[in-house]
Amino acid sequence: MVYIGKNIKRLRQERGIRQADLARALGVTCQAVSKWETSANSPDVALIPKIAELFGISINELFEEKSG
């Protein structure tokens, strides 16, 4: 789960999505999204497919190390 937070942040920023909008779409708080992005916490496993779907990527891509 090391890279998922970084990937969520990168994908969200690339798409111009605010933390509040992502949180609303997933039914979580802004604080939860913030904690994911700083790797203080990880998304619930039940949310992983929905996160991937929202960003239009595979579940595997959420966990991949991205350079840059």
Secondary structure, DSSP 8 states (H G I E B T S, - for coil): -TTHHHHHHHHHHHTT--HHHHHHHHT--HHHHHHHHTTSS---GGGHHHHHHHHT--HHHHHS----
